[in-house]
Amino acid sequence: MTIGLPDIIGLGGSSLVVIAYAYSNLASKINFILFNLLNLAGALMLMYSLSVHFNLASMALEYVWITIALFGLFKAIRGRSR
């Protein structure tokens, strides 16, 4: 088994999603911009990996993950500007 660049990027994306999840459980106060940016970056990196090693169920999950992260990011930025 060889590990290529898409695998490394996918592992990095998985790491970012796990870091965001851990952060949301460990932080006393969540920075929702940081939280959603970590999730968005992780999901985009995973999508890149999935575009090389395609899996329909995982790709669908990443589309949903990106949509939720973008919505959360928009909401956090809008709330901060008030």
C-alpha positions in Angstrom: 0.0 0.0 0.0 1.4 3.4 -1.0 0.4 6.6 0.6 0.1 9.5 -1.9 -0.6 13.2 -1.6 -4.5 12.7 -1.7 -4.1 10.4 1.3 -2.0 12.8 3.2 -4.4 15.7 2.5 -7.3 13.5 3.5 -5.6 12.6 6.8 -4.9 16.2 7.4 -8.6 17.0 6.8 -9.7 14.2 9.2 -7.3 15.7 11.8 -8.9 19.1 11.5 -12.4 17.8 11.9 -11.3 15.8 15.0 -9.5 18.8 16.4 -12.7 20.9 15.9 -14.7 18.3 17.7 -12.3 18.1 20.6 -12.2 21.9 20.8 -16.0 22.1 21.0 -15.9 19.7 23.9 -12.9 21.1 25.8 -13.2 24.8 25.4 -15.0 26.8 28.1 -16.1 29.3 25.4 -16.2 28.4 21.7 -15.0 30.7 19.0 -17.5 29.7 16.4 -15.5 31.3 13.5 -12.5 29.1 14.4 -14.7 26.0 14.9 -16.5 26.4 11.6 -13.3 27.2 9.7 -11.6 24.1 11.0 -14.6 22.0 10.0 -14.8 23.7 6.6 -11.1 23.2 5.8 -11.2 19.6 7.0 -14.2 18.8 4.9 -12.7 20.4 1.8 -9.5 18.5 2.3 -11.4 15.3 2.7 -13.4 16.1 -0.5 -10.1 16.4 -2.4 -9.0 13.0 -1.1 -12.4 11.5 -2.0 -12.2 13.0 -5.5 -9.2 10.6 -6.0 -10.5 7.7 -4.0 -14.2 8.1 -4.5 -16.8 6.9 -2.0 -20.4 8.2 -2.6 -21.5 8.0 1.1 -18.4 9.9 2.3 -18.7 12.5 -0.4 -22.3 13.1 0.4 -21.4 13.5 4.1 -18.7 16.1 3.2 -21.2 18.1 1.1 -23.4 18.3 4.1 -20.5 19.1 6.5 -19.4 21.9 4.2 -23.0 23.3 4.0 -23.3 23.3 7.8 -19.9 24.8 8.3 -20.6 27.6 5.8 -23.9 28.3 7.5 -22.3 28.4 10.9 -19.5 30.6 9.6 -21.9 33.1 8.1 -23.9 33.1 11.3 -20.8 33.6 13.5 -19.5 36.5 11.3 -22.9 38.1 11.2 -23.3 37.9 14.9 -19.8 39.3 15.5 -20.5 42.4 13.4 -23.5 43.3 15.5 
